[in-house]
Amino acid sequence: MFLTNLLLGCIVFIEICNLVIRIVKIIPPDEPKLDEEIRMKMYS
């Protein structure tokens, strides 16, 4: 019984981590604004 509870606890912990990772992936990261110098170097 103890082993089953331990296994289920580990699975729940992993699922919570997966949920957090999914939520972070859904939120789009803010793109850093490019300086004019960097933009000129990239497109030259």
DRENDOFI-857958 format. One line per 3 residues: number of its first residue (from 1); for each residue x, z, y of N, C-alpha, C. Coordinates in steps of 0.001 Angstrom, whole numbers. Atoms other than C-alpha are relative to their C-alpha. Layout:
DRENDOFI-857958
NUM	X/Z/Y/X/Z/Y/X/Z/Y ~ ...
end
This chain:
DRENDOFI-857958
1	837/0/-1198/0/0/0/876/0/1255 ~ -885/-58/-1170/2825/850/2401/654/-1348/253 ~ -654/1302/-146/4545/-2472/1700/-949/-1024/602
4	997/937/-543/1335/-4384/2433/-198/235/1491 ~ 184/-310/-1428/844/-2578/5746/1215/-427/808 ~ -1219/411/-698/4452/-3218/6696/34/-1515/173
7	5/1458/-63/4135/-6920/5887/-1023/-503/1017 ~ 1031/414/-958/886/-7252/7837/424/337/1432 ~ -490/-358/-1325/2466/-5433/10785/1011/-1006/509
10	-987/1012/-394/5374/-7896/10805/-681/-1310/354 ~ 704/1260/-269/2990/-10860/10646/-726/70/1336 ~ 704/-161/-1279/919/-9487/13548/993/-75/1160
13	-1026/37/-1052/4097/-8964/15611/462/-1433/256 ~ -437/1396/-142/5218/-12546/14934/-1079/-840/670 ~ 1094/766/-604/1794/-13915/15852/-128/302/1489
16	62/-355/-1423/1802/-12005/19141/1127/-701/755 ~ -1116/716/-631/5239/-13469/19925/-336/-1478/161 ~ 382/1417/-76/3930/-16973/19147/-1014/-230/1114
19	1010/121/-1043/967/-16405/21460/648/61/1382 ~ -689/-118/-1288/3245/-15309/24316/778/-1279/302 ~ -771/1234/-194/5473/-18366/23794/-927/-1151/377
22	955/1070/-325/2433/-20659/23854/-502/127/1423 ~ 498/-204/-1364/1132/-19110/27080/1074/-396/1006 ~ -1090/358/-904/4554/-19516/28721/164/-1515/59
25	-128/1463/9/4669/-23184/27647/-1146/-662/751 ~ 1151/599/-688/1185/-23843/29078/223/51/1507 ~ -221/-138/-1438/2204/-22528/32526/1152/-922/400
28	-1079/922/-373/4201/-25370/34157/1023/697/882 ~ -1022/-624/-846/7521/-24246/35613/80/-688/1355 ~ -160/570/-1341/8081/-24730/39324/1271/-830/30
31	-1172/866/-82/10382/-27677/39859/786/339/1249 ~ -793/-301/-1201/13254/-26869/42171/45/-1202/936 ~ -39/1091/-972/13276/-28881/45354/1426/-522/102
34	-1317/621/-35/16143/-31338/45518/471/-141/1434 ~ -599/251/-1308/18466/-31413/48460/206/-1498/165 ~ -209/1427/-266/19023/-34744/50123/1309/-487/-604
37	-1287/421/560/22654/-34817/48967/-108/-237/-1493 ~ 149/151/1443/21710/-34295/45348/-816/-1253/-307 ~ 860/1182/205/18991/-36947/45627/791/-1290/200
40	-813/1192/-249/21449/-39454/47085/986/-245/-1135 ~ -931/154/1111/23957/-38789/44307/-718/-489/-1260 ~ 721/390/1213/21305/-39176/41614/-410/-1471/39
43	551/1349/-67/19889/-42459/42884/944/-1036/569 ~ -944/979/-543/23042/-44117/44176/666/-776/-1124
end
